[in-house]
Amino acid sequence: MEAIIDKAIKYSARAHNNQFRKGSDIPYISHPFAVAWILKEANATDDQIVAGLLHDVVEDTEITIEEIEAEFGHKIAKLVEACSEFDPKANWESRKKHTHETLRNAPAEVRLIACADKLHNLRSISLDYDLTGDKVWSKFGRGKESQSWHYLELADILCDDLENYPEGSIFHQFREEVNHLFKHKLLKNQSEN
């Protein structure tokens, strides 16, 4: 393992210490680790893997982008910044619209990190949905309709050029997960009610 990846693992683990995944007792660090693993499987660069490990540090802790730059350099700090929400205190809709616009114009290396992040989030939601059904939406500040809007929009943005990626790429996986949860499961559930 590259020394910088090992450093980022430790840095992220310390930063997210005592944080948990939304509505669960699962340590939060499982998410950045999963994102890094998805990136590794996608043959991402070490810089992208490190940014994946650190992508929520600025957003969810007291650590600043300047501290990330001092520890990991300018390029990784820019990748982390590009994957962070602009103002965690802004309302949910504003944050998500800003994310959509940022990703629409983002370079491929940022889109790959963002896709890995969103793919893991979506897989987690889908697993919880299989266990609890519509109760899964109660742990989010916005419910099923808002989450559906957000993820369908992300799929349109991140997967707008699927023909440029091999079948099975994380972009294809993300599109399939979005379609499966928000088009298949939810529509099937609605038709049964």
Buried (B, 14 or more C-beta within 10 A) or exposed (E): EEEBBEBBBEBBBEBBEEEEBBEEEEBBBBBBBBBBBBBBEBEBEBBBBBBBBBBBBBBBBEBEBEBBBEBBEEBBBBBBBBBBBEEEEEEEEEBBBBBBEBBEEBEEBBBBBBBBBBBBBBBBBBEBBEEEEEEBBEEBEBEBEBBBBBBBBBBEBBBEEBEEBEEEBBBBBBBBBBBBBBEEBBEEEEEEE
